């Protein structure tokens, strides 16, 4: 990985962390978590992508 790649990766991680911190839901149930995780998994399988999915409440 070049220094340029590392800089872009760090910027992307910072952007994703900022988005995560902004995302606030009025409610998020276990059913919502299951539905979201299932959708993410199905989408990854359909696109032949490898993913790790972790959905947690803060």
C-alpha positions in Angstrom: 0.0 0.0 0.0 1.4 3.4 -0.9 1.3 6.4 1.3 -1.4 7.8 -1.1 -3.5 4.7 -0.6 -3.1 4.9 3.1 -4.2 8.5 3.2 -7.3 7.8 1.1 -8.1 4.8 3.4 -7.7 6.9 6.5 -10.0 9.6 5.0 -12.6 7.0 4.1 -12.5 5.5 7.6 -12.9 9.0 9.1 -15.9 9.7 6.9 -17.6 6.5 7.8 -17.0 7.1 11.5 -18.5 10.6 11.2 -21.6 9.1 9.4 -22.0 6.5 12.1 -21.9 9.2 14.8 -24.5 11.2 13.0 -26.9 8.3 12.5 -29.5 8.5 15.3 -32.7 6.5 15.1 -35.8 7.2 17.2 -36.1 3.4 17.7 -34.2 0.3 16.6 -35.6 -3.0 17.6 -34.1 -6.5 17.4 -36.5 -7.1 14.5 -35.1 -4.0 12.7 -31.5 -5.3 13.3 -32.4 -8.8 12.0 -34.1 -7.3 8.9 -31.1 -5.0 8.2 -28.5 -7.7 8.7 -30.5 -10.2 6.6 -30.8 -7.6 3.8 -27.0 -6.9 3.9 -26.2 -10.6 3.8 -28.6 -11.3 0.9 -27.2 -8.3 -1.1 -23.6 -9.5 -0.5 -24.5 -13.0 -1.6 -26.2 -11.8 -4.7 -23.2 -9.7 -5.6 -20.7 -12.4 -4.7 -19.1 -10.2 -2.0 -17.4 -11.2 1.2 -18.7 -9.3 4.2 -18.6 -9.3 8.0 -21.8 -7.9 9.5 -22.1 -6.6 13.1 -25.1 -4.6 14.2 -25.1 -3.3 17.8 -26.8 -0.7 19.9 -24.6 1.9 21.4 
